[in-house]
Amino acid sequence: MVKRNVNPPPTAQRNQGSERRQLARERENKEAATQTPYCVRRALYLIWHDRALEITMTHSGQCHCGAIRYELSGDPKDVSLCHCSDCRRCAGAPVVAWAGFAEDQLTLTKGAPKIRNSSGAAMRSFCADCGTGLFYRNADILPNIVEVQLATLDDPEALPPTVHIQTAEQIGWMKTAHELPRIDRFPE
């Protein structure tokens, strides 16, 4: 009977061992790269949290001519697109975007709007110089709430509408307005 050596030659053993060590080192390096130290994670969280507070905590806006400026603190109670005939006539638009805030969240920082009773308890505020509609108040149906025309915000994209309201009064062709062709700028 011939005795065979079942152990691989020493060079093969060394190669297998070094390959295993190399794979283990690569695995450790990968894990180390994906593990962010606590202090870095904490710093990133604080930066994100501060930015989130800045975004949600204050909004500012103005009328078209800049005679009236305002600031809003906190988050709105609602953000909507209104289709009622009163809003349409006051804005001269088929729909008006509104963001509702508690009355104490609004601060005028420049100028004072003119106020007009548009119907019943509805009070609309606008710039007397340029005519821009700014605020809507109705103590009967929205006590202690001021609705702010969304398009007058410096960054109206920050508060996207979440609902259409007063659709019973919607202009018929608004139902298909989203199907119209879109042109980036005024056509030449």
mmCIF file of the C-alpha atoms, coordinates in Angstrom:
data_MODEL
# 
_entry.id   MODEL 
# 
loop_
_atom_site.group_PDB 
_atom_site.id 
_atom_site.type_symbol 
_atom_site.label_atom_id 
_atom_site.label_alt_id 
_atom_site.label_comp_id 
_atom_site.label_asym_id 
_atom_site.label_entity_id 
_atom_site.label_seq_id 
_atom_site.pdbx_PDB_ins_code 
_atom_site.Cartn_x 
_atom_site.Cartn_y 
_atom_site.Cartn_z 
_atom_site.occupancy 
_atom_site.B_iso_or_equiv 
_atom_site.pdbx_formal_charge 
_atom_site.auth_seq_id 
_atom_site.auth_comp_id 
_atom_site.auth_asym_id 
_atom_site.auth_atom_id 
_atom_site.pdbx_PDB_model_num 
ATOM 1   C CA . MET A 1 1   ? 0.000   0.000   0.000   1.00 0.00 ? 1   MET A CA 1 
ATOM 2   C CA . VAL A 1 2   ? 1.329   3.363   -1.055  1.00 0.00 ? 2   VAL A CA 1 
ATOM 3   C CA . LYS A 1 3   ? 0.912   6.167   1.384   1.00 0.00 ? 3   LYS A CA 1 
ATOM 4   C CA . ARG A 1 4   ? -0.324  9.339   -0.211  1.00 0.00 ? 4   ARG A CA 1 
ATOM 5   C CA . ASN A 1 5   ? 0.118   12.796  1.164   1.00 0.00 ? 5   ASN A CA 1 
ATOM 6   C CA . VAL A 1 6   ? -3.422  14.238  1.615   1.00 0.00 ? 6   VAL A CA 1 
ATOM 7   C CA . ASN A 1 7   ? -2.159  17.561  2.844   1.00 0.00 ? 7   ASN A CA 1 
ATOM 8   C CA . PRO A 1 8   ? -1.677  20.147  0.144   1.00 0.00 ? 8   PRO A CA 1 
ATOM 9   C CA . PRO A 1 9   ? 1.853   21.275  -0.502  1.00 0.00 ? 9   PRO A CA 1 
ATOM 10  C CA . PRO A 1 10  ? 3.083   24.022  1.887   1.00 0.00 ? 10  PRO A CA 1 
ATOM 11  C CA . THR A 1 11  ? 2.923   26.705  -0.842  1.00 0.00 ? 11  THR A CA 1 
ATOM 12  C CA . ALA A 1 12  ? -0.759  25.967  -1.484  1.00 0.00 ? 12  ALA A CA 1 
ATOM 13  C CA . GLN A 1 13  ? -1.440  26.135  2.256   1.00 0.00 ? 13  GLN A CA 1 
ATOM 14  C CA . ARG A 1 14  ? 0.287   29.495  2.457   1.00 0.00 ? 14  ARG A CA 1 
ATOM 15  C CA . ASN A 1 15  ? -1.684  30.782  -0.555  1.00 0.00 ? 15  ASN A CA 1 
ATOM 16  C CA . GLN A 1 16  ? -5.006  29.646  0.948   1.00 0.00 ? 16  GLN A CA 1 
ATOM 17  C CA . GLY A 1 17  ? -4.129  31.228  4.289   1.00 0.00 ? 17  GLY A CA 1 
ATOM 18  C CA . SER A 1 18  ? -3.092  34.516  2.720   1.00 0.00 ? 18  SER A CA 1 
ATOM 19  C CA . GLU A 1 19  ? -6.239  34.552  0.566   1.00 0.00 ? 19  GLU A CA 1 
ATOM 20  C CA . ARG A 1 20  ? -8.383  34.042  3.671   1.00 0.00 ? 20  ARG A CA 1 
ATOM 21  C CA . ARG A 1 21  ? -6.524  36.788  5.507   1.00 0.00 ? 21  ARG A CA 1 
ATOM 22  C CA . GLN A 1 22  ? -6.917  39.110  2.500   1.00 0.00 ? 22  GLN A CA 1 
ATOM 23  C CA . LEU A 1 23  ? -10.683 38.421  2.317   1.00 0.00 ? 23  LEU A CA 1 
ATOM 24  C CA . ALA A 1 24  ? -11.009 39.038  6.070   1.00 0.00 ? 24  ALA A CA 1 
ATOM 25  C CA . ARG A 1 25  ? -9.113  42.355  5.753   1.00 0.00 ? 25  ARG A CA 1 
ATOM 26  C CA . GLU A 1 26  ? -11.337 43.441  2.847   1.00 0.00 ? 26  GLU A CA 1 
ATOM 27  C CA . ARG A 1 27  ? -14.461 42.532  4.841   1.00 0.00 ? 27  ARG A CA 1 
ATOM 28  C CA . GLU A 1 28  ? -13.202 44.540  7.841   1.00 0.00 ? 28  GLU A CA 1 
ATOM 29  C CA . ASN A 1 29  ? -12.373 47.528  5.627   1.00 0.00 ? 29  ASN A CA 1 
ATOM 30  C CA . LYS A 1 30  ? -15.849 47.398  4.068   1.00 0.00 ? 30  LYS A CA 1 
ATOM 31  C CA . GLU A 1 31  ? -17.520 47.250  7.482   1.00 0.00 ? 31  GLU A CA 1 
ATOM 32  C CA . ALA A 1 32  ? -15.372 50.081  8.801   1.00 0.00 ? 32  ALA A CA 1 
ATOM 33  C CA . ALA A 1 33  ? -16.261 52.212  5.779   1.00 0.00 ? 33  ALA A CA 1 
ATOM 34  C CA . THR A 1 34  ? -19.994 51.712  6.323   1.00 0.00 ? 34  THR A CA 1 
ATOM 35  C CA . GLN A 1 35  ? -19.876 52.393  10.070  1.00 0.00 ? 35  GLN A CA 1 
ATOM 36  C CA . THR A 1 36  ? -20.004 56.108  10.753  1.00 0.00 ? 36  THR A CA 1 
ATOM 37  C CA . PRO A 1 37  ? -18.648 57.140  14.164  1.00 0.00 ? 37  PRO A CA 1 
ATOM 38  C CA . TYR A 1 38  ? -21.268 58.310  16.675  1.00 0.00 ? 38  TYR A CA 1 
ATOM 39  C CA . CYS A 1 39  ? -19.937 61.879  16.810  1.00 0.00 ? 39  CYS A CA 1 
ATOM 40  C CA . VAL A 1 40  ? -20.271 62.210  13.028  1.00 0.00 ? 40  VAL A CA 1 
ATOM 41  C CA . ARG A 1 41  ? -23.787 60.701  13.048  1.00 0.00 ? 41  ARG A CA 1 
ATOM 42  C CA . ARG A 1 42  ? -24.789 63.099  15.870  1.00 0.00 ? 42  ARG A CA 1 
ATOM 43  C CA . ALA A 1 43  ? -23.370 66.126  14.046  1.00 0.00 ? 43  ALA A CA 1 
ATOM 44  C CA . LEU A 1 44  ? -25.192 65.165  10.843  1.00 0.00 ? 44  LEU A CA 1 
ATOM 45  C CA . TYR A 1 45  ? -28.455 64.719  12.783  1.00 0.00 ? 45  TYR A CA 1 
ATOM 46  C CA . LEU A 1 46  ? -28.114 68.149  14.412  1.00 0.00 ? 46  LEU A CA 1 
ATOM 47  C CA . ILE A 1 47  ? -27.419 69.802  11.058  1.00 0.00 ? 47  ILE A CA 1 
ATOM 48  C CA . TRP A 1 48  ? -30.426 68.030  9.485   1.00 0.00 ? 48  TRP A CA 1 
ATOM 49  C CA . HIS A 1 49  ? -32.652 68.855  12.476  1.00 0.00 ? 49  HIS A CA 1 
ATOM 50  C CA . ASP A 1 50  ? -31.685 72.552  12.425  1.00 0.00 ? 50  ASP A CA 1 
ATOM 51  C CA . ARG A 1 51  ? -32.344 72.775  8.682   1.00 0.00 ? 51  ARG A CA 1 
ATOM 52  C CA . ALA A 1 52  ? -35.684 71.007  9.084   1.00 0.00 ? 52  ALA A CA 1 
ATOM 53  C CA . LEU A 1 53  ? -36.674 73.511  11.762  1.00 0.00 ? 53  LEU A CA 1 
ATOM 54  C CA . GLU A 1 54  ? -35.652 76.418  9.521   1.00 0.00 ? 54  GLU A CA 1 
ATOM 55  C CA . ILE A 1 55  ? -37.726 75.070  6.639   1.00 0.00 ? 55  ILE A CA 1 
ATOM 56  C CA . THR A 1 56  ? -40.869 74.364  8.639   1.00 0.00 ? 56  THR A CA 1 
ATOM 57  C CA . MET A 1 57  ? -40.673 77.153  11.180  1.00 0.00 ? 57  MET A CA 1 
ATOM 58  C CA . THR A 1 58  ? -40.653 80.356  9.147   1.00 0.00 ? 58  THR A CA 1 
ATOM 59  C CA . HIS A 1 59  ? -41.996 81.515  5.823   1.00 0.00 ? 59  HIS A CA 1 
ATOM 60  C CA . SER A 1 60  ? -41.957 85.022  4.437   1.00 0.00 ? 60  SER A CA 1 
ATOM 61  C CA . GLY A 1 61  ? -43.714 86.787  1.594   1.00 0.00 ? 61  GLY A CA 1 
ATOM 62  C CA . GLN A 1 62  ? -44.788 90.049  0.087   1.00 0.00 ? 62  GLN A CA 1 
ATOM 63  C CA . CYS A 1 63  ? -47.107 91.768  -2.329  1.00 0.00 ? 63  CYS A CA 1 
ATOM 64  C CA . HIS A 1 64  ? -46.031 92.330  -5.942  1.00 0.00 ? 64  HIS A CA 1 
ATOM 65  C CA . CYS A 1 65  ? -44.576 95.819  -5.358  1.00 0.00 ? 65  CYS A CA 1 
ATOM 66  C CA . GLY A 1 66  ? -42.944 94.995  -2.003  1.00 0.00 ? 66  GLY A CA 1 
ATOM 67  C CA . ALA A 1 67  ? -44.845 97.647  -0.026  1.00 0.00 ? 67  ALA A CA 1 
ATOM 68  C CA . ILE A 1 68  ? -46.158 94.909  2.298   1.00 0.00 ? 68  ILE A CA 1 
ATOM 69  C CA . ARG A 1 69  ? -44.005 92.115  3.722   1.00 0.00 ? 69  ARG A CA 1 
ATOM 70  C CA . TYR A 1 70  ? -44.959 89.455  6.229   1.00 0.00 ? 70  TYR A CA 1 
ATOM 71  C CA . GLU A 1 71  ? -43.580 86.452  8.100   1.00 0.00 ? 71  GLU A CA 1 
ATOM 72  C CA . LEU A 1 72  ? -45.293 83.256  9.171   1.00 0.00 ? 72  LEU A CA 1 
ATOM 73  C CA . SER A 1 73  ? -44.069 81.075  12.020  1.00 0.00 ? 73  SER A CA 1 
ATOM 74  C CA . GLY A 1 74  ? -44.781 77.373  12.370  1.00 0.00 ? 74  GLY A CA 1 
ATOM 75  C CA . ASP A 1 75  ? -46.597 75.025  10.087  1.00 0.00 ? 75  ASP A CA 1 
ATOM 76  C CA . PRO A 1 76  ? -49.908 75.770  8.370   1.00 0.00 ? 76  PRO A CA 1 
ATOM 77  C CA . LYS A 1 77  ? -53.147 74.153  9.491   1.00 0.00 ? 77  LYS A CA 1 
ATOM 78  C CA . ASP A 1 78  ? -54.082 73.493  5.860   1.00 0.00 ? 78  ASP A CA 1 
ATOM 79  C CA . VAL A 1 79  ? -52.865 74.179  2.330   1.00 0.00 ? 79  VAL A CA 1 
ATOM 80  C CA . SER A 1 80  ? -55.551 74.137  -0.338  1.00 0.00 ? 80  SER A CA 1 
ATOM 81  C CA . LEU A 1 81  ? -56.673 75.200  -3.795  1.00 0.00 ? 81  LEU A CA 1 
ATOM 82  C CA . CYS A 1 82  ? -59.973 77.083  -3.595  1.00 0.00 ? 82  CYS A CA 1 
ATOM 83  C CA . HIS A 1 83  ? -62.420 77.117  -6.507  1.00 0.00 ? 83  HIS A CA 1 
ATOM 84  C CA . CYS A 1 84  ? -65.147 79.349  -4.989  1.00 0.00 ? 84  CYS A CA 1 
ATOM 85  C CA . SER A 1 85  ? -66.474 82.216  -7.095  1.00 0.00 ? 85  SER A CA 1 
ATOM 86  C CA . ASP A 1 86  ? -65.580 84.787  -4.406  1.00 0.00 ? 86  ASP A CA 1 
ATOM 87  C CA . CYS A 1 87  ? -61.871 83.812  -4.458  1.00 0.00 ? 87  CYS A CA 1 
ATOM 88  C CA . ARG A 1 88  ? -61.868 83.618  -8.258  1.00 0.00 ? 88  ARG A CA 1 
ATOM 89  C CA . ARG A 1 89  ? -63.309 87.117  -8.660  1.00 0.00 ? 89  ARG A CA 1 
ATOM 90  C CA . CYS A 1 90  ? -61.035 88.677  -6.033  1.00 0.00 ? 90  CYS A CA 1 
ATOM 91  C CA . ALA A 1 91  ? -57.926 87.120  -7.593  1.00 0.00 ? 91  ALA A CA 1 
ATOM 92  C CA . GLY A 1 92  ? -58.969 87.218  -11.232 1.00 0.00 ? 92  GLY A CA 1 
ATOM 93  C CA . ALA A 1 93  ? -57.869 83.576  -11.486 1.00 0.00 ? 93  ALA A CA 1 
ATOM 94  C CA . PRO A 1 94  ? -59.658 80.239  -11.974 1.00 0.00 ? 94  PRO A CA 1 
ATOM 95  C CA . VAL A 1 95  ? -58.312 78.905  -8.656  1.00 0.00 ? 95  VAL A CA 1 
ATOM 96  C CA . VAL A 1 96  ? -56.487 80.390  -5.645  1.00 0.00 ? 96  VAL A CA 1 
ATOM 97  C CA . ALA A 1 97  ? -53.933 78.596  -3.455  1.00 0.00 ? 97  ALA A CA 1 
ATOM 98  C CA . TRP A 1 98  ? -54.220 79.251  0.292   1.00 0.00 ? 98  TRP A CA 1 
ATOM 99  C CA . ALA A 1 99  ? -52.279 78.268  3.411   1.00 0.00 ? 99  ALA A CA 1 
ATOM 100 C CA . GLY A 1 100 ? -54.166 78.586  6.715   1.00 0.00 ? 100 GLY A CA 1 
ATOM 101 C CA . PHE A 1 101 ? -52.236 79.717  9.803   1.00 0.00 ? 101 PHE A CA 1 
ATOM 102 C CA . ALA A 1 102 ? -53.258 80.628  13.327  1.00 0.00 ? 102 ALA A CA 1 
ATOM 103 C CA . GLU A 1 103 ? -53.701 84.405  13.556  1.00 0.00 ? 103 GLU A CA 1 
ATOM 104 C CA . ASP A 1 104 ? -50.749 84.742  15.960  1.00 0.00 ? 104 ASP A CA 1 
ATOM 105 C CA . GLN A 1 105 ? -48.427 83.019  13.443  1.00 0.00 ? 105 GLN A CA 1 
ATOM 106 C CA . LEU A 1 106 ? -48.658 86.027  11.075  1.00 0.00 ? 106 LEU A CA 1 
ATOM 107 C CA . THR A 1 107 ? -46.445 89.084  11.588  1.00 0.00 ? 107 THR A CA 1 
ATOM 108 C CA . LEU A 1 108 ? -46.471 92.084  9.273   1.00 0.00 ? 108 LEU A CA 1 
ATOM 109 C CA . THR A 1 109 ? -42.872 93.263  8.865   1.00 0.00 ? 109 THR A CA 1 
ATOM 110 C CA . LYS A 1 110 ? -43.480 96.125  6.416   1.00 0.00 ? 110 LYS A CA 1 
ATOM 111 C CA . GLY A 1 111 ? -46.539 98.162  5.488   1.00 0.00 ? 111 GLY A CA 1 
ATOM 112 C CA . ALA A 1 112 ? -50.199 97.573  6.252   1.00 0.00 ? 112 ALA A CA 1 
ATOM 113 C CA . PRO A 1 113 ? -52.710 96.035  3.858   1.00 0.00 ? 113 PRO A CA 1 
ATOM 114 C CA . LYS A 1 114 ? -56.074 97.520  3.041   1.00 0.00 ? 114 LYS A CA 1 
ATOM 115 C CA . ILE A 1 115 ? -58.986 95.396  4.285   1.00 0.00 ? 115 ILE A CA 1 
ATOM 116 C CA . ARG A 1 116 ? -62.251 94.916  2.421   1.00 0.00 ? 116 ARG A CA 1 
ATOM 117 C CA . ASN A 1 117 ? -65.383 92.989  3.362   1.00 0.00 ? 117 ASN A CA 1 
ATOM 118 C CA . SER A 1 118 ? -65.932 90.803  0.305   1.00 0.00 ? 118 SER A CA 1 
ATOM 119 C CA . SER A 1 119 ? -69.052 88.923  1.496   1.00 0.00 ? 119 SER A CA 1 
ATOM 120 C CA . GLY A 1 120 ? -70.677 88.415  4.891   1.00 0.00 ? 120 GLY A CA 1 
ATOM 121 C CA . ALA A 1 121 ? -67.944 87.878  7.492   1.00 0.00 ? 121 ALA A CA 1 
ATOM 122 C CA . ALA A 1 122 ? -65.248 87.419  4.832   1.00 0.00 ? 122 ALA A CA 1 
ATOM 123 C CA . MET A 1 123 ? -62.486 90.008  5.139   1.00 0.00 ? 123 MET A CA 1 
ATOM 124 C CA . ARG A 1 124 ? -59.842 90.211  2.409   1.00 0.00 ? 124 ARG A CA 1 
ATOM 125 C CA . SER A 1 125 ? -56.541 92.059  2.829   1.00 0.00 ? 125 SER A CA 1 
ATOM 126 C CA . PHE A 1 126 ? -54.626 93.383  -0.152  1.00 0.00 ? 126 PHE A CA 1 
ATOM 127 C CA . CYS A 1 127 ? -51.957 95.916  -1.056  1.00 0.00 ? 127 CYS A CA 1 
ATOM 128 C CA . ALA A 1 128 ? -53.543 99.305  -1.793  1.00 0.00 ? 128 ALA A CA 1 
ATOM 129 C CA . ASP A 1 129 ? -50.605 100.184 -4.082  1.00 0.00 ? 129 ASP A CA 1 
ATOM 130 C CA . CYS A 1 130 ? -50.378 97.159  -6.415  1.00 0.00 ? 130 CYS A CA 1 
ATOM 131 C CA . GLY A 1 131 ? -53.633 95.311  -5.646  1.00 0.00 ? 131 GLY A CA 1 
ATOM 132 C CA . THR A 1 132 ? -52.052 91.974  -4.691  1.00 0.00 ? 132 THR A CA 1 
ATOM 133 C CA . GLY A 1 133 ? -54.421 89.858  -2.591  1.00 0.00 ? 133 GLY A CA 1 
ATOM 134 C CA . LEU A 1 134 ? -52.661 88.688  0.574   1.00 0.00 ? 134 LEU A CA 1 
ATOM 135 C CA . PHE A 1 135 ? -54.917 87.428  3.382   1.00 0.00 ? 135 PHE A CA 1 
ATOM 136 C CA . TYR A 1 136 ? -58.420 86.103  3.987   1.00 0.00 ? 136 TYR A CA 1 
ATOM 137 C CA . ARG A 1 137 ? -60.201 85.994  7.339   1.00 0.00 ? 137 ARG A CA 1 
ATOM 138 C CA . ASN A 1 138 ? -63.684 84.793  8.223   1.00 0.00 ? 138 ASN A CA 1 
ATOM 139 C CA . ALA A 1 139 ? -64.419 84.847  11.961  1.00 0.00 ? 139 ALA A CA 1 
ATOM 140 C CA . ASP A 1 140 ? -67.639 82.832  11.487  1.00 0.00 ? 140 ASP A CA 1 
ATOM 141 C CA . ILE A 1 141 ? -66.255 79.790  9.703   1.00 0.00 ? 141 ILE A CA 1 
ATOM 142 C CA . LEU A 1 142 ? -62.494 80.090  10.429  1.00 0.00 ? 142 LEU A CA 1 
ATOM 143 C CA . PRO A 1 143 ? -62.138 81.698  13.881  1.00 0.00 ? 143 PRO A CA 1 
ATOM 144 C CA . ASN A 1 144 ? -58.568 82.839  14.708  1.00 0.00 ? 144 ASN A CA 1 
ATOM 145 C CA . ILE A 1 145 ? -57.313 81.622  11.316  1.00 0.00 ? 145 ILE A CA 1 
ATOM 146 C CA . VAL A 1 146 ? -55.732 83.727  8.593   1.00 0.00 ? 146 VAL A CA 1 
ATOM 147 C CA . GLU A 1 147 ? -55.532 82.230  5.121   1.00 0.00 ? 147 GLU A CA 1 
ATOM 148 C CA . VAL A 1 148 ? -52.481 83.470  3.207   1.00 0.00 ? 148 VAL A CA 1 
ATOM 149 C CA . GLN A 1 149 ? -52.372 83.506  -0.587  1.00 0.00 ? 149 GLN A CA 1 
ATOM 150 C CA . LEU A 1 150 ? -49.705 80.909  -1.253  1.00 0.00 ? 150 LEU A CA 1 
ATOM 151 C CA . ALA A 1 151 ? -48.342 82.557  -4.403  1.00 0.00 ? 151 ALA A CA 1 
ATOM 152 C CA . THR A 1 152 ? -47.271 85.611  -2.363  1.00 0.00 ? 152 THR A CA 1 
ATOM 153 C CA . LEU A 1 153 ? -44.750 83.543  -0.365  1.00 0.00 ? 153 LEU A CA 1 
ATOM 154 C CA . ASP A 1 154 ? -41.098 84.056  -1.235  1.00 0.00 ? 154 ASP A CA 1 
ATOM 155 C CA . ASP A 1 155 ? -40.917 80.258  -1.614  1.00 0.00 ? 155 ASP A CA 1 
ATOM 156 C CA . PRO A 1 156 ? -44.400 78.989  -2.527  1.00 0.00 ? 156 PRO A CA 1 
ATOM 157 C CA . GLU A 1 157 ? -42.937 75.561  -3.390  1.00 0.00 ? 157 GLU A CA 1 
ATOM 158 C CA . ALA A 1 158 ? -42.315 75.023  0.339   1.00 0.00 ? 158 ALA A CA 1 
ATOM 159 C CA . LEU A 1 159 ? -46.044 74.497  0.979   1.00 0.00 ? 159 LEU A CA 1 
ATOM 160 C CA . PRO A 1 160 ? -47.624 72.349  -1.742  1.00 0.00 ? 160 PRO A CA 1 
ATOM 161 C CA . PRO A 1 161 ? -51.445 72.185  -1.660  1.00 0.00 ? 161 PRO A CA 1 
ATOM 162 C CA . THR A 1 162 ? -52.946 68.974  -0.332  1.00 0.00 ? 162 THR A CA 1 
ATOM 163 C CA . VAL A 1 163 ? -56.625 69.397  -1.276  1.00 0.00 ? 163 VAL A CA 1 
ATOM 164 C CA . HIS A 1 164 ? -59.037 71.125  -3.685  1.00 0.00 ? 164 HIS A CA 1 
ATOM 165 C CA . ILE A 1 165 ? -61.899 72.903  -1.878  1.00 0.00 ? 165 ILE A CA 1 
ATOM 166 C CA . GLN A 1 166 ? -65.199 74.444  -2.999  1.00 0.00 ? 166 GLN A CA 1 
ATOM 167 C CA . THR A 1 167 ? -65.157 72.256  -6.118  1.00 0.00 ? 167 THR A CA 1 
ATOM 168 C CA . ALA A 1 168 ? -68.950 72.601  -6.378  1.00 0.00 ? 168 ALA A CA 1 
ATOM 169 C CA . GLU A 1 169 ? -68.215 76.100  -7.764  1.00 0.00 ? 169 GLU A CA 1 
ATOM 170 C CA . GLN A 1 170 ? -65.277 75.027  -9.932  1.00 0.00 ? 170 GLN A CA 1 
ATOM 171 C CA . ILE A 1 171 ? -65.195 76.330  -13.516 1.00 0.00 ? 171 ILE A CA 1 
ATOM 172 C CA . GLY A 1 172 ? -66.035 73.382  -15.771 1.00 0.00 ? 172 GLY A CA 1 
ATOM 173 C CA . TRP A 1 173 ? -62.910 73.540  -17.914 1.00 0.00 ? 173 TRP A CA 1 
ATOM 174 C CA . MET A 1 174 ? -60.664 73.330  -14.821 1.00 0.00 ? 174 MET A CA 1 
ATOM 175 C CA . LYS A 1 175 ? -61.420 69.597  -14.660 1.00 0.00 ? 175 LYS A CA 1 
ATOM 176 C CA . THR A 1 176 ? -59.313 69.057  -17.786 1.00 0.00 ? 176 THR A CA 1 
ATOM 177 C CA . ALA A 1 177 ? -56.875 71.986  -17.483 1.00 0.00 ? 177 ALA A CA 1 
ATOM 178 C CA . HIS A 1 178 ? -54.028 69.603  -16.596 1.00 0.00 ? 178 HIS A CA 1 
ATOM 179 C CA . GLU A 1 179 ? -54.390 68.027  -20.074 1.00 0.00 ? 179 GLU A CA 1 
ATOM 180 C CA . LEU A 1 180 ? -53.572 71.258  -21.951 1.00 0.00 ? 180 LEU A CA 1 
ATOM 181 C CA . PRO A 1 181 ? -50.220 71.568  -23.745 1.00 0.00 ? 181 PRO A CA 1 
ATOM 182 C CA . ARG A 1 182 ? -47.448 73.084  -21.604 1.00 0.00 ? 182 ARG A CA 1 
ATOM 183 C CA . ILE A 1 183 ? -45.074 75.767  -22.868 1.00 0.00 ? 183 ILE A CA 1 
ATOM 184 C CA . ASP A 1 184 ? -42.075 76.745  -20.693 1.00 0.00 ? 184 ASP A CA 1 
ATOM 185 C CA . ARG A 1 185 ? -42.163 80.446  -21.565 1.00 0.00 ? 185 ARG A CA 1 
ATOM 186 C CA . PHE A 1 186 ? -44.548 82.855  -23.281 1.00 0.00 ? 186 PHE A CA 1 
ATOM 187 C CA . PRO A 1 187 ? -44.839 81.675  -26.904 1.00 0.00 ? 187 PRO A CA 1 
ATOM 188 C CA . GLU A 1 188 ? -43.170 83.872  -29.512 1.00 0.00 ? 188 GLU A CA 1 
# 
